[in-house]
């Protein structure tokens, strides 16, 4: 039994490390793409937009959006994937153990 528990522990370690690396790299890639799109939209905005909207409001909004993308988006997606795997696992166990 000890070997089985050891292998399960190693499998869990590999799964956690792989998922964390994947989420980190995916989060960085998504953030870079969204930053490029955001900057492109701001630079291509008409001049009237900058005349009407105060610079402080633009900077505040961009700062909040970048904070959400950089810090919260990857964590929310990681929780979503974890919950999805949990639901699929629960449904699998229920369907396997329910007599027909």
N, C-alpha and C positions, 0 to 999 in steps of 0.2 A: 504493500500500500504506500510505503514511503516514496518509492520511485514514481508512482502515479501522481502523488501530491506535488512532488518536485517538478515533474514535467508540466503539470497544470500551472504551477507557479511561474515557470519559465515562459510558458505560452502566454500567460497573462501579462508578464513583464514586456514581452515582445509586442503584444497587441497594444498595450498602453503607450509604449515608446513610439511605435509606428503611427498610431492615431495622433499623438501629440505633434510629431514631426510633420505629418500630413496637414494637420490643421494650421500649424504655424506657417508652413510654406504656402498653403492655400490662402491664408489670411494676408500674407505679404503680397502675393500675386494680385489678389482682389483689391487690396488697398492701393497698389501702384496703378492698376487700371482705372479705378474710380478716381484717384487723384488726377490722372491725366485727363479723363473726361471732364472733371470739374474745372480744372484749369483751362481747358480748351473752351468750355462754355462761357467762362468768365471773360476770357480774352476776346471771344467773338461776340460778346454782348454789344448791343448798340450803345452809342455814346449817351443817348437819352437816359438809359438805365443808370449810368453813373452820375448823371446830372440830378436825377430824381432821388435815387437811393443814397443815403449817407454812407461814407466809407466805413465808419464804425459798425454800422449794421451789416454790411457785406462781410467784413472781417469776422464779426461775431458769429454770423451764420456759417461761414466757411469753417471757422474753428470748431464749432459744435459738430458739424457734419464730419469733419476729419476725425474728431475724437470718437464719434460713433463708429466710423469705419475701422479705425485703427484698434480700438480697445474693446468694443462691445460686439461687433459683428461676428468675429471668429468664435467668441465664447458662446454666443447664442446659437450659432450653427453647430458647435460641438455638443451643446446640450440637446439640440434637436436630433442629431444623429444618434446620440446615446439613448435618448428616449425611444426613437424609432427601433433601434436594435433591441431594446428591452421589450417593447410591445411585440415585435416579431418573435422573440424568444418565448415570451409568455404564451402567445397564441400557438406556437409550435408545441410547447409542453402540454397545453390544454388539449390540443387536437390529438396528440400522441397518447395521452393517458385516458382520454374519454373512451369508454367502451362503445362499440358500434352495434 
